[in-house]
Amino acid sequence: MIIDAELHRILACPQDKGPLLLIQDELLYNPRLRRAYPIEAGIPVLLIDDARDVGEAEHDEIVARAVAAE
């Protein structure tokens, strides 16, 4: 299942309530907090406890992928 633009537009980070980057229907990413939220079977899992921290190198890769997808 692909997350459509309208759903993506209304999704927000549960921690800081800001917008999230959609990375190829794999994850939703908060570049401000460097937190990645999984997408499982097409369903975003926006639970703070299920998010993972992202290091510097992975952050750069994720942001580059998001920019390339625009």
N, C-alpha and C positions, 0 to 999 in steps of 0.2 A: 504494500500500500504506500502510495506517495502522499506526502503531506502537501496539501494544496496551499496556494498563496494566501487565501483568506484565513485559514487556520494558523499558518505561520505568522501572519500579521498580528493575531490576537494573543499568541503565546508569549509569556514573559518568564524571566528567571524568578523562581520562587524566593530567592534570597534577596536580590536587590530590586526586583520588579522591573528591570530594564529589558530591552529587546535581546533576542538570541539570534545567532547566526545558524542557519540550516546548512549542514554539511552533508550533501548528497544522500539524504534520507538515512544517514548512519548515526548522526548525533546532532544535538543542539548545543551550541557553544556560547558561553558568556565570556567575551574577551576581557572585560573589565575585572572580573574575579578569577579568570583562567580556570573555569569550571566547565566540564563536559557532561552533558546529560544524555543518556543512551536513548535510542529509539529501538524498541523491541517489537517485532512483528508489525511494524508500521505505526506503533503507538508510542508517543513521546512519554518518557518516564521522568516527570519533573518533580522528583522527590530529592530534597537536599541530601539525604543520607545515601542515595544511589548515585549521586554525581561523583565525579573523580577530579582531582586536581591535575592540571596540565603544566608540564615544565616548559622552559624557555624554547627549546628546539621544536617541541610539538606545537606550542602556541604559534610560532612562526609558520609552520607547515599548515596548520588549520586556517589561519588568517589568509595565507596565500591561496589556499583552495577556495575559500569563500570569495575572494576578490576575482579569481579566475572564473568562477561560476556566474558572476554578475553579468 
